[in-house]
Amino acid sequence: MADDPELRRLLWYLLGAIRGGENRAKIIRVLRERPSNINQISAKLRMDYRLVEHHMNVLRKNSMVISEGEHYGKVYFLSPWLESHFEIFEELVKRLNLKLD
């Protein structure tokens, strides 16, 4: 797949330039495995619900995730943009040496 410089810059910012990048990367990995709601993500990652909610808002505002449904049952998915260039995400996780396990 061709490189996407805009996505690459945005991921550098979201994962490496501001606080919380490692948590956002973990959330992206969880959503790649299975679309989930905030409660499910929170339980899987053992993170506070409000922390996950904050990161989901950051990811949504930056077009990394999309959602279906309303309120508590809202399910999040990776955006088609991120999904189609997921190798960029994986490369940056390695370059930033993020601990996702």
Protein Blocks (a to p, Z undefined) as FASTA:
>chain_A
ZZdfklmmmmmmmmmmpghklmmmmmmmmmmmogcdfklmmmmnopafklmmmmmmmmmm
nopaccedehjllccdddfklmmmmmmmmmmmmmnopafZZ
